[in-house]
Amino acid sequence: MVVATSWWRLIRRFGPERRRSMRWRLAWSFTILTAVAVLVLAVAVFWASEELEEDLIDEIVNTALEDVIRHPQSPPALPPHMQLFHAPVGVAPAGLPAEVFTMHPGNHEWFNAETEFHLGIRDQGGQRFYLLYDTREHEARLAWLLTSLVVGVLVLSVLALWFGQWLAGVLLQPLARLTQGVREDHPQPFSAAGQDEEVALLAEALDRYRLHNRNLIAREREFTANVSHELRTPLTRIRTSAELLADAPAVAERALRIIAGVDALERRLQGLLFLAREGAAPHPQPVQLQVLVAQLLGPHQAVAAARGLLISNRVPADVQLHADPALLAMVIDNLLGNAVRYTPDGEIVIDCADGVLSVQDSGEGIPPEQLPHVFERHYRASRQHDGSGLGLAIVERVASLCGWRCAIDSTPGVGTTVRVHFTPQQ
């Protein structure tokens, strides 16, 4: 489990879906600039060292030849990496490579296999002097210098990355404090004295934006409170009048329908206010599911009967849910409305087993490619024009706020089943 978590974090940090880190981008930018500058300096040092070594070797060769020519009878002792040959002009000295013998007087570079030699050739008093300088020690010094420079560039690049990350963290610390303040919604203003210009501009913009949002939320809460108050008063009057009419046998049935409509409207009002109030908590209580479904079927039965559509309430009588009645009614009513709207004939079955409410219809069905989008607001999988695409979106929103889970299965031409899981899936 730990290994899987570590791999997942690694994939998120370096994978294709990762979020780019400004701190790392600054650190890498600083590292690249530092590495390029150090690399240019290292190349310049290596090139200058090589040129100086070449000039120094030529000077050593010239000085040694001058000493030999100045004292031909007793030439100075030469180090092991230098060889001297001399003979009359036109005569090849013993042991001298034939290729060197053909060269003219002056300074030359000659390669024997992988070994480089610097040559000095001079004519003096009818004699020709050849001095060969073996540069293997010189090449070894350059190789050591190159290795040191490469190691130095790598070490400095690693140090630049560490320092760049630390420096980026210091520079981005004010931004990190702003982010924490936004995440935790600190009450104090984001802008403060001593901030850098860019950070101060961002903090002032966040302060203005937060003030705008607070004003907007306050107006929305005031609006919902006003709606609740202004609608409930006339609804109460309608219900009271309908209850009085229910005592008259001639209009009792219609009065009861009015009362049921008022109750349904109040439930919907409570559910809509719950959705509109951010942070509101549901008020669960025991609900007899079969009784609630039977009440909600009333407004849909007339439409279903006109089409010859059968609606079956197969919820067992002993099923009791601990849920907010208004929110549960909103979910069931939207599911029933969708099923009736998109089922021209056949049957709609409402059932509940093992904490899972299901509404199954024999309607037109939904194509598989559209199923992932049916819970999106204003998305309509049907070509009918009498829907708004909000029913399933409201169902999914209420379910998520209450800790429930929605699922849908559908086969075109066969029907659709929507399930609401009230118990966690194991």
C-alpha positions, 0 to 999 in steps of 0.5 A: 500500500505504501509503495502504491501510494508513493508511485501514485504521488510520483506519477502525479508530480511527474506524469502528464496530468501533473500540475506545474509547480512555480517553485520548481519552474523558478528553481529549474530556471535558476539552475539552467542559467547557472549551469549554462554560465558555469559551462561557458566559463568551464569551456573558456577555462579549458580552451585557454588552458589548452592554448597556454599549454601549447604555447608553453610547449613551443617555448620549451622546444625553442629554448631547448634547441637554442641551448643545443645550438649554442653548445653543440659540443656539450649539449644540455641534458634533456628530460625523458619526454624530449628527444634530440636528433642531429645530422648534416643537412640532407642526411637522416639521423639514426632513429629519426622517423622518416616522416619527420625527416621530410619536414622543413625547419620550423615548429610542427605538430606530429602524431605517431599513432595516438601520441602527439609530438611537438617538433622543433627543426633548426639548421645551424653550421650545415647541421640540422637539429631535430627536437621531439617533445612528447605531449602525453604529460600535457594531455594527461594534465588537460584530461584531469582539468577536463574531468575536474571542470565536468565534475565542478559543473555537475556539482555546481548545478546540483547546488544551484538546484538546491539553492534555487528551490530554497530561493524560490520558496523564500520568494514565493512565501508571500504567495503561499501565505495568500493561498493559505489565507484564501483556502482557510478564508481568514477574516483579516484582509489579504493586503498588508504593509510591506508586501512586494508590488506584485503580491500587493496587487494580487492581495488587493484584487483578492480582497475586492473579489472576496468582498464582492462574493460576500455581498453576493452571498448576503443578497442571495441569502436575503433573497431566499429568506424573503422567498421562504417568508413570502411564499409560505404565508399564501401557502398557509392561507390556501391550505387553511381555506382548502381544509375548510372546503374539505368539510363540504362533501361536494368539493371535498375531493378537490379540496384534498387535492389542493391540500396535497398540492400545497404540501408538495409545494412546501416540500419542494420549497424546503428542498430548494432552500436547502440547495440554495443555502451553502453549508445547510445541513439536512434534518433526517428523521424516520420516513415510511418510504412506501407511504411517501412514494404513494403520496408522490404518485398522485400527481403522476397517475393522471398522466400515466393513466391517459397513456395506458402507463402502469406505475407500480409501488413495490416498496415493502411496507416495512421499509423505513429510511432515516432521511430528510423528508423534503429532500427524499421527496424531491429526489423521488418526485424528480425520478418519477417525473423523468420516468413518466416523461420519457416512457410512452407506454409499458410500466414504471416500477418503484422498489427498495431493497437493501438500502437501495431505491430503484426507479425502473421504466420501459422507456426509450432508454439512453445511448451508452455514450450519453450516460456519463453526462446525464447528471450534468445540469441542462444536459438532455439525452432525449430529443423531446422538448418538454424537459429542462435537463435539471431533474437528474442534476437535482437528484445527484446534487441532493444525493451528494449533499446527503451522503447518498450515491446515484447510479444509472443503467440504461439500454436503448429501446429497453428502458432505464433504471436509476438507483439511489444508494442510501447505504455505503457500498462495501 
